[in-house]
Amino acid sequence: MAEKLSHEQWVEALLEATKGFGGDIPPVQRAEQLRGLIKTGLLKFTDLRDNPERFFEAHRILLSPGINALGGEGMSVAFTVSFNLWAGSILGLGGPSQVAALDDMQKAGTLGCFCLTEKYAGVNSGLVVQTTATWIPERQQFLLDTPNDGAKKNWISQGLTATSAVVIANLIVNGKSHGPHGFVMKIRDNETGDLVQGVTMEDMGLKTCANDLDNAAVSFKDVYVDRSALLNRYADIQDDKYVQTTETKMRLEVIGQRLLTGRLAIAEASVEFARRIFERARKYADDKICWAPKGLPQPRLSEIPHIAAIFAEADAKLDALASYNAKVESRLCTLLRETAIPDADLVECIAVSKVKSVWTAIDLTDKLKRELGSYSLMAESGMQSIPWLLCCSFAEGDGRILLQKIARDSMKSFKKSTWKETGKEIIFGSSPEQQEMKLRFQLSRVLSSATSPADAARLWNENYELVYALADAVCDRHVAEAIGEDRILSKL
């Protein structure tokens, strides 16, 4: 039993169970590998609640591609889809019997997918849900429907191999929409692999990376699911009426809890991935002796000034991000054990983790590969997996969308502040706080000339550089508050 293993034994068992994972293999083979890992119980579907630290550590180990083999980016995505998005949604949104069913599904090695994103809702469109789930009293069932092409569930990871799905759809009861709700349903026969009648899937096609992962466009036509399909921790159907079952109202923020855990898992894995790339590169650079003029000692490649500077920059920035992410993880784990919803400050801290970790990993690895010559072309470098970081950039919340929200929330807070509060921050605040306040005033002056909401939107868009500068200042403030002003990324 995994819970009886020491930490060292558990890590060793996890690495042994995933030995040989990765590489350019068909999605079906990758799916079988994941089924086997799920059945081991080394990470339980319920660990997100019962042992969240183990949940995040497993993601740091396995979400970074190439743990035991080169490549294998798709396995890392499928892993977090199964344990965080699919099982995590059942754990967070489901009633007691639905959560209890996770144990049997784990023993069976059930693969799940998470059907939230729709075709119309691209990464720059925010969250839009048009798929409907209409309660039909005569049948005592829900009717799932994709009303138009834009409502197709899009880029659904593991869609072509999963047998179960959590589908996010607008719940309609007696003609009234109650907004997005989660439904768990069987989408494919366990033995034959045939899709449930009315469910249609299309392969999204060949990608630039992670082709061991299947991605599907999913649509529903006249698909009936039982009342028990509604994940009913927060809401249910009683006497053909919509009933709220807890004090907390079902809303997008509740559904979005799995996006928050996913953002942090991705952030931590991105930092770990970059570290591994740099560790391999440093070994190569330490071993490579370079030419020097006669009479001078031959330096190692790692001692060439601009190469040494890259390694030093990576060490400082990745260490700072790991420290910041650890602080955020600690706060989140406390709430996960209590099944509580994070407050706005923690939500923003998680967004900072995601954006800064992924973008810093992209910048550093890109800088490294441009400086190491032919080594960057060799498979042993692991750099063929760098495009995986692009997946991280828009998964569980696109970086630009998150920064836009950070900036908008900062301006909303600014509008509510008194002159006493703003003056106090300007005079006595930390450097990041002062910079944020300065940018708030600048953006406020720009927006003050707006003659209408449409004009305000135009001015906001035209001054996007100022908007993103404000968002960056907010990020700096959060990092400074967590680990110290001297470890703000822009200062390293």
C-alpha positions as CSV (number, residue, x, y, z in Angstrom):
1,M,0.0,0.0,0.0
2,A,1.4,3.4,-1.0
3,E,0.4,5.1,2.3
4,K,2.7,2.6,4.2
5,L,5.8,3.5,2.1
6,S,8.3,6.0,3.4
7,H,8.8,9.1,1.2
8,E,12.0,7.7,-0.3
9,Q,10.4,4.3,-0.9
10,W,7.4,6.0,-2.6
11,V,9.6,8.1,-4.9
12,E,11.6,5.0,-5.8
13,A,8.4,3.0,-6.5
14,L,7.0,5.8,-8.6
15,L,10.2,6.0,-10.7
16,E,10.2,2.2,-11.1
17,A,6.6,2.1,-12.2
18,T,7.2,4.7,-14.9
19,K,10.5,3.3,-16.1
20,G,10.4,3.2,-19.9
21,F,7.6,5.8,-20.1
22,G,8.0,8.5,-22.8
23,G,9.3,8.4,-26.3
24,D,7.5,8.5,-29.6
25,I,4.8,5.9,-29.1
26,P,1.2,5.6,-30.3
27,P,-1.5,7.2,-28.0
28,V,-3.0,3.7,-27.4
29,Q,0.2,2.4,-26.0
30,R,0.7,5.5,-23.9
31,A,-2.9,5.0,-22.6
32,E,-2.1,1.4,-21.5
33,Q,1.0,2.7,-19.6
34,L,-1.1,5.2,-17.8
35,R,-3.7,2.6,-16.9
36,G,-1.0,0.5,-15.4
37,L,0.3,3.4,-13.3
38,I,-3.2,4.2,-12.1
39,K,-3.8,0.6,-11.0
40,T,-0.6,0.7,-8.8
41,G,-2.3,3.1,-6.5
42,L,1.0,4.9,-5.9
43,L,-0.9,8.1,-6.4
44,K,-4.6,7.9,-5.5
45,F,-7.4,9.7,-7.2
46,T,-8.3,11.1,-3.8
47,D,-4.8,12.3,-2.9
48,L,-5.6,15.8,-4.1
49,R,-7.7,16.0,-0.9
50,D,-6.1,13.5,1.4
51,N,-2.4,14.0,0.6
52,P,-2.1,17.1,-1.6
53,E,1.7,17.4,-1.0
54,R,2.1,13.9,-2.6
55,F,-0.2,15.0,-5.4
56,F,2.0,18.0,-6.2
57,E,5.3,16.0,-5.8
58,A,4.1,13.4,-8.3
59,H,3.3,16.1,-10.7
60,R,6.7,17.6,-10.3
61,I,8.3,14.2,-11.0
62,L,6.0,13.1,-13.8
63,L,4.6,16.3,-15.4
64,S,8.1,17.2,-16.6
65,P,8.7,15.1,-19.8
66,G,11.6,12.7,-20.1
67,I,11.8,11.4,-16.6
68,N,12.9,8.0,-17.7
69,A,13.1,8.3,-21.4
70,L,13.5,11.1,-23.9
71,G,10.3,12.8,-25.1
72,G,7.0,11.5,-23.8
73,E,5.4,15.0,-23.4
74,G,2.0,13.5,-24.0
75,M,2.2,11.2,-20.9
76,S,2.8,14.2,-18.7
77,V,-0.4,15.9,-20.0
78,A,-2.5,12.7,-19.8
79,F,-1.3,12.2,-16.2
80,T,-2.6,15.5,-14.9
81,V,-5.8,15.2,-17.0
82,S,-6.5,11.9,-15.2
83,F,-5.6,12.8,-11.7
84,N,-6.3,16.5,-11.5
85,L,-8.9,17.5,-14.1
86,W,-11.0,14.3,-14.3
87,A,-10.7,12.6,-10.9
88,G,-10.1,16.0,-9.2
89,S,-13.4,17.3,-10.6
90,I,-15.3,14.3,-9.3
91,L,-13.6,14.7,-6.0
92,G,-14.4,18.4,-5.7
93,L,-17.8,18.6,-7.3
94,G,-19.2,15.1,-6.6
95,G,-21.4,13.8,-3.9
96,P,-20.3,11.1,-1.4
97,S,-21.3,8.1,-3.6
98,Q,-19.6,9.7,-6.7
99,V,-16.4,10.3,-4.8
100,A,-16.5,6.8,-3.3
101,A,-16.8,5.4,-6.8
102,L,-13.2,6.7,-7.5
103,D,-11.7,3.8,-5.6
104,D,-13.3,1.2,-7.9
105,M,-12.4,3.2,-11.0
106,Q,-8.8,3.4,-9.8
107,K,-8.7,-0.4,-9.3
108,A,-10.0,-0.8,-12.9
109,G,-7.4,1.7,-14.3
110,T,-10.2,4.0,-15.6
111,L,-8.9,6.7,-18.0
112,G,-10.8,9.9,-17.9
113,C,-10.9,13.2,-19.8
114,F,-12.2,16.7,-19.0
115,C,-14.5,18.3,-21.5
116,L,-14.6,22.0,-20.7
117,T,-12.9,24.0,-23.4
118,E,-15.0,24.7,-26.5
119,K,-14.1,25.7,-30.0
120,Y,-15.5,29.2,-29.7
121,A,-13.6,29.8,-26.5
122,G,-10.1,30.0,-27.7
123,V,-7.2,30.9,-25.4
124,N,-7.9,34.6,-25.9
125,S,-11.7,34.3,-25.4
126,G,-12.0,33.4,-21.8
127,L,-14.3,30.7,-20.5
128,V,-17.4,30.2,-22.6
129,V,-19.7,27.2,-22.2
130,Q,-22.5,26.7,-24.8
131,T,-22.9,22.9,-24.4
132,T,-26.3,22.2,-22.7
133,A,-27.6,19.6,-20.3
134,T,-31.4,19.9,-20.2
135,W,-33.4,18.0,-17.6
136,I,-36.2,15.9,-19.2
137,P,-38.8,15.1,-16.5
138,E,-40.5,12.5,-18.6
139,R,-37.3,10.4,-18.9
140,Q,-35.8,11.5,-15.5
141,Q,-32.6,12.1,-17.5
142,F,-30.4,14.9,-18.8
143,L,-30.2,15.6,-22.5
144,L,-26.7,16.6,-23.5
145,D,-26.4,18.6,-26.7
146,T,-23.9,20.6,-28.7
147,P,-26.0,23.4,-30.2
148,N,-23.5,24.6,-32.8
149,D,-20.1,24.0,-34.2
150,G,-18.5,26.6,-31.9
151,A,-19.8,24.6,-28.9
152,K,-17.8,21.5,-29.7
153,K,-15.5,20.6,-26.9
154,N,-12.1,21.3,-28.3
155,W,-8.5,20.0,-27.8
156,I,-9.8,17.4,-25.2
157,S,-6.7,15.6,-24.1
158,Q,-7.1,11.8,-23.9
159,G,-10.5,12.0,-25.6
160,L,-9.8,9.2,-28.0
161,T,-8.7,6.7,-25.4
162,A,-10.6,7.6,-22.3
163,T,-13.7,5.6,-21.2
164,S,-15.1,8.2,-18.9
165,A,-15.5,12.0,-19.1
166,V,-16.4,14.9,-16.9
167,V,-18.4,17.2,-19.1
168,I,-19.1,20.9,-18.2
169,A,-22.4,22.0,-19.6
170,N,-25.0,24.6,-19.0
171,L,-27.7,23.0,-16.8
172,I,-31.3,23.9,-17.9
173,V,-34.2,22.9,-15.7
174,N,-37.8,23.9,-16.6
175,G,-36.5,26.3,-19.2
176,K,-34.2,28.2,-16.9
177,S,-30.4,28.1,-17.2
178,H,-28.5,27.5,-14.0
179,G,-25.0,28.0,-15.6
180,P,-22.2,25.5,-16.0
181,H,-22.3,22.3,-14.0
182,G,-20.2,19.1,-14.1
183,F,-21.5,15.7,-15.3
184,V,-19.6,12.4,-15.2
185,M,-20.5,10.0,-17.9
186,K,-19.3,6.9,-19.7
187,I,-18.2,7.8,-23.2
188,R,-16.8,4.6,-24.5
189,D,-17.3,0.8,-24.0
190,N,-14.6,-0.6,-21.8
191,E,-14.2,-3.8,-23.9
192,T,-14.9,-2.7,-27.5
193,G,-13.8,0.9,-27.3
194,D,-17.0,2.0,-29.2
195,L,-18.3,5.4,-28.4
196,V,-21.7,5.9,-26.6
197,Q,-24.4,6.6,-29.1
198,G,-24.6,10.3,-29.9
199,V,-21.1,11.1,-28.9
200,T,-18.8,12.1,-31.8
201,M,-15.1,12.5,-31.7
202,E,-12.6,13.9,-34.2
203,D,-8.8,13.6,-34.0
204,M,-7.3,17.1,-33.7
205,G,-4.4,15.9,-35.9
206,L,-0.6,15.9,-35.8
207,K,1.0,18.3,-33.5
208,T,4.5,19.8,-33.2
209,C,5.0,17.9,-29.9
210,A,3.3,15.4,-27.6
211,N,2.0,13.1,-30.4
212,D,1.8,10.3,-27.9
213,L,-1.2,12.1,-26.6
214,D,-4.5,12.0,-28.4
215,N,-6.5,15.2,-28.6
216,A,-10.1,15.3,-29.7
217,A,-13.0,17.5,-30.7
218,V,-16.1,16.2,-28.9
219,S,-19.7,16.8,-29.7
220,F,-23.0,15.5,-28.3
221,K,-26.3,14.9,-30.1
222,D,-29.3,13.4,-28.4
223,V,-27.1,12.0,-25.6
224,Y,-29.2,11.0,-22.5
225,V,-27.5,10.5,-19.2
226,D,-29.0,9.5,-15.9
227,R,-29.7,11.9,-13.0
228,S,-26.8,10.4,-11.2
229,A,-24.5,11.9,-13.8
230,L,-24.8,15.3,-12.3
231,L,-21.9,15.9,-9.9
232,N,-24.1,16.8,-7.0
233,R,-22.1,18.2,-4.1
234,Y,-23.4,21.7,-4.7
235,A,-26.6,21.1,-6.6
236,D,-29.1,18.4,-7.5
237,I,-32.4,17.7,-9.1
238,Q,-35.2,17.0,-6.6
239,D,-38.9,16.6,-7.6
240,D,-37.9,17.8,-11.1
241,K,-36.6,21.1,-9.6
242,Y,-33.1,22.5,-9.3
243,V,-31.9,22.5,-5.7
244,Q,-28.8,24.0,-4.1
245,T,-27.4,21.5,-1.7
246,T,-24.8,23.6,0.2
247,E,-24.5,27.2,1.3
248,T,-21.9,27.6,-1.4
249,K,-23.6,28.3,-4.7
250,M,-22.5,26.4,-7.8
251,R,-20.5,28.8,-10.0
252,L,-17.6,29.0,-12.4
253,E,-15.2,29.7,-9.5
254,V,-16.2,26.3,-8.0
255,I,-15.6,24.4,-11.3
256,G,-12.4,26.3,-11.7
257,Q,-10.8,24.8,-8.6
258,R,-9.2,22.1,-10.8
259,L,-7.8,24.8,-13.0
260,L,-6.1,26.3,-10.0
261,T,-4.5,23.1,-8.9
262,G,-3.5,22.4,-12.5
263,R,-1.9,25.9,-12.8
264,L,0.3,25.3,-9.8
265,A,1.2,21.8,-10.9
266,I,2.2,23.1,-14.3
267,A,4.2,25.9,-12.7
268,E,6.2,23.6,-10.6
269,A,6.7,21.1,-13.4
270,S,7.9,23.9,-15.7
271,V,10.6,24.9,-13.2
272,E,11.6,21.2,-12.7
273,F,11.7,20.7,-16.5
274,A,14.0,23.7,-17.0
275,R,16.2,22.5,-14.2
276,R,16.7,19.2,-15.9
277,I,17.5,20.8,-19.2
278,F,20.1,22.9,-17.5
279,E,21.5,20.0,-15.5
280,R,22.1,18.1,-18.7
281,A,23.6,21.1,-20.4
282,R,25.9,21.9,-17.4
283,K,27.3,18.4,-17.4
284,Y,28.0,18.7,-21.2
285,A,29.5,22.2,-20.8
286,D,31.7,21.2,-17.8
287,D,33.1,18.3,-19.8
288,K,33.8,20.2,-23.0
289,I,37.2,21.8,-23.2
290,C,37.4,24.9,-25.5
291,W,40.3,26.3,-27.6
292,A,42.5,29.0,-26.1
293,P,45.4,31.0,-27.5
294,K,48.8,29.5,-27.0
295,G,50.1,30.0,-23.4
296,L,46.6,30.4,-21.9
297,P,44.7,27.6,-20.1
298,Q,41.9,26.0,-22.1
299,P,38.6,26.9,-20.4
300,R,35.6,24.6,-20.1
301,L,32.6,25.6,-22.1
302,S,30.8,26.4,-18.8
303,E,33.5,28.9,-18.0
304,I,33.0,31.0,-21.1
305,P,31.6,34.3,-19.7
306,H,28.3,34.5,-21.5
307,I,27.6,30.7,-20.9
308,A,28.5,31.0,-17.2
309,A,26.1,34.0,-17.0
310,I,23.3,31.9,-18.4
311,F,23.8,29.2,-15.9
312,A,24.0,31.7,-13.0
313,E,20.8,33.4,-14.2
314,A,19.0,30.1,-14.4
315,D,20.1,29.0,-11.0
316,A,19.0,32.3,-9.4
317,K,15.6,32.5,-11.2
318,L,14.6,28.8,-11.0
319,D,15.5,28.7,-7.3
320,A,13.5,31.8,-6.6
321,L,10.5,30.4,-8.5
322,A,10.7,27.0,-6.7
323,S,10.7,28.9,-3.3
324,Y,7.8,31.0,-4.3
325,N,5.8,28.1,-5.7
326,A,6.5,26.1,-2.5
327,K,5.0,28.9,-0.4
328,V,1.9,29.0,-2.6
329,E,1.6,25.2,-2.5
330,S,1.6,25.2,1.3
331,R,-1.3,27.7,1.4
332,L,-3.2,25.7,-1.2
333,C,-2.7,22.3,0.4
334,T,-4.3,23.5,3.6
335,L,-7.5,24.5,1.7
336,L,-7.5,21.3,-0.3
337,R,-7.6,19.2,2.8
338,E,-10.5,21.3,4.0
339,T,-12.2,21.2,0.6
340,A,-12.3,25.0,0.9
341,I,-12.3,27.5,-1.9
342,P,-9.2,29.8,-2.2
343,D,-9.7,33.5,-1.6
344,A,-8.9,36.1,-4.3
345,D,-5.3,36.7,-3.1
346,L,-4.4,33.0,-3.3
347,V,-6.0,32.7,-6.7
348,E,-3.9,35.6,-7.9
349,C,-0.7,34.1,-6.3
350,I,-1.4,30.9,-8.2
351,A,-1.7,32.8,-11.5
352,V,1.6,34.5,-10.7
353,S,3.2,31.1,-10.2
354,K,1.9,29.8,-13.5
355,V,2.8,32.8,-15.7
356,K,6.2,33.5,-14.2
357,S,7.3,29.9,-14.0
358,V,6.3,28.9,-17.5
359,W,7.5,32.1,-19.2
360,T,10.8,32.1,-17.3
361,A,11.4,28.4,-18.2
362,I,10.7,29.3,-21.9
363,D,13.0,32.3,-21.9
364,L,15.8,30.5,-20.1
365,T,15.7,27.3,-22.2
366,D,15.4,29.3,-25.4
367,K,18.5,31.4,-24.4
368,L,20.4,28.2,-23.5
369,K,19.8,26.4,-26.8
370,R,20.9,29.4,-28.8
371,E,24.3,29.4,-27.1
372,L,25.3,25.7,-27.0
373,G,25.7,25.0,-30.7
374,S,25.2,21.5,-32.1
375,Y,24.6,20.1,-28.6
376,S,21.1,21.7,-28.8
377,L,20.3,19.5,-31.7
378,M,21.2,16.3,-30.0
379,A,18.4,14.1,-28.5
380,E,20.4,13.7,-25.3
381,S,20.0,17.4,-24.5
382,G,16.2,17.0,-24.0
383,M,15.7,20.2,-25.9
384,Q,13.4,18.5,-28.4
385,S,10.8,18.6,-25.6
386,I,11.0,22.4,-25.1
387,P,7.8,22.9,-27.2
388,W,6.0,21.2,-24.3
389,L,6.5,24.5,-22.4
390,L,4.3,26.1,-25.0
391,C,1.5,23.7,-24.0
392,C,2.0,24.8,-20.4
393,S,1.7,28.4,-21.4
394,F,-1.9,28.2,-22.5
395,A,-3.1,25.1,-20.5
396,E,-5.3,25.8,-17.5
397,G,-5.4,29.5,-18.3
398,D,-3.4,31.3,-21.0
399,G,-0.7,33.5,-19.6
400,R,-1.9,36.7,-21.3
401,I,-5.5,36.2,-20.1
402,L,-4.2,35.7,-16.5
403,L,-2.1,38.9,-16.7
404,Q,-5.1,40.8,-18.1
405,K,-7.2,39.7,-15.1
406,I,-4.4,40.6,-12.7
407,A,-4.2,44.1,-14.1
408,R,-8.0,44.6,-14.1
409,D,-8.3,43.4,-10.5
410,S,-5.5,45.8,-9.5
411,M,-7.4,48.7,-11.1
412,K,-10.7,47.7,-9.5
413,S,-8.9,47.7,-6.1
414,F,-7.4,51.1,-6.9
415,K,-10.7,52.6,-7.7
416,K,-12.0,51.5,-4.3
417,S,-9.0,52.9,-2.4
418,T,-9.0,56.1,-0.5
419,W,-6.3,58.8,-0.9
420,K,-5.0,58.0,2.5
421,E,-4.5,54.3,1.5
422,T,-2.8,55.2,-1.8
423,G,-0.7,57.9,-0.3
424,K,0.5,55.5,2.4
425,E,1.6,52.9,-0.1
426,I,3.4,55.5,-2.2
427,I,5.3,56.9,0.8
428,F,5.8,53.8,3.0
429,G,5.2,50.9,0.7
430,S,7.8,48.5,-0.6
431,S,9.4,49.1,-4.0
432,P,7.0,46.7,-5.8
433,E,4.0,48.3,-4.1
434,Q,5.2,51.8,-5.1
435,Q,5.8,50.6,-8.7
436,E,2.3,49.1,-8.8
437,M,0.7,52.3,-7.5
438,K,2.7,54.4,-10.0
439,L,1.4,52.3,-12.9
440,R,-2.1,52.4,-11.5
441,F,-2.1,56.2,-11.6
442,Q,-0.6,56.2,-15.1
443,L,-3.3,53.8,-16.4
444,S,-6.0,55.6,-14.6
445,R,-5.0,58.9,-16.2
446,V,-5.2,57.2,-19.7
447,L,-8.6,55.7,-19.0
448,S,-10.1,58.9,-17.5
449,S,-10.5,60.3,-21.0
450,A,-12.9,57.6,-22.1
451,T,-16.3,58.8,-23.2
452,S,-18.0,55.4,-23.1
453,P,-17.4,51.8,-22.0
454,A,-16.4,51.0,-25.6
455,D,-14.0,53.9,-25.6
456,A,-12.5,52.6,-22.3
457,A,-12.0,49.2,-23.9
458,R,-10.3,50.8,-26.8
459,L,-7.9,52.8,-24.6
460,W,-7.2,49.7,-22.5
461,N,-6.2,47.7,-25.6
462,E,-4.2,50.5,-27.1
463,N,-2.2,50.8,-23.9
464,Y,-1.5,47.1,-23.6
465,E,2.1,47.7,-22.7
466,L,1.1,49.7,-19.7
467,V,-1.5,47.1,-18.8
468,Y,1.1,44.3,-18.8
469,A,3.6,46.4,-16.9
470,L,1.0,46.8,-14.2
471,A,0.4,43.1,-14.1
472,D,4.1,42.4,-13.9
473,A,4.3,44.9,-11.0
474,V,1.6,42.9,-9.2
475,C,3.5,39.7,-9.8
476,D,6.7,41.3,-8.3
477,R,4.7,42.4,-5.3
478,H,3.5,38.8,-4.6
479,V,6.9,37.4,-5.0
480,A,8.4,40.0,-2.7
481,E,5.8,39.4,-0.1
482,A,6.4,35.6,-0.2
483,I,10.2,35.3,-0.5
484,G,11.7,38.7,-0.3
485,E,12.2,41.8,-2.5
486,D,15.8,40.7,-3.4
487,R,14.4,37.6,-5.2
488,I,12.1,39.4,-7.6
489,L,12.9,37.9,-11.0
490,S,13.6,41.3,-12.7
491,K,16.4,41.8,-10.1
492,L,18.1,38.4,-10.7
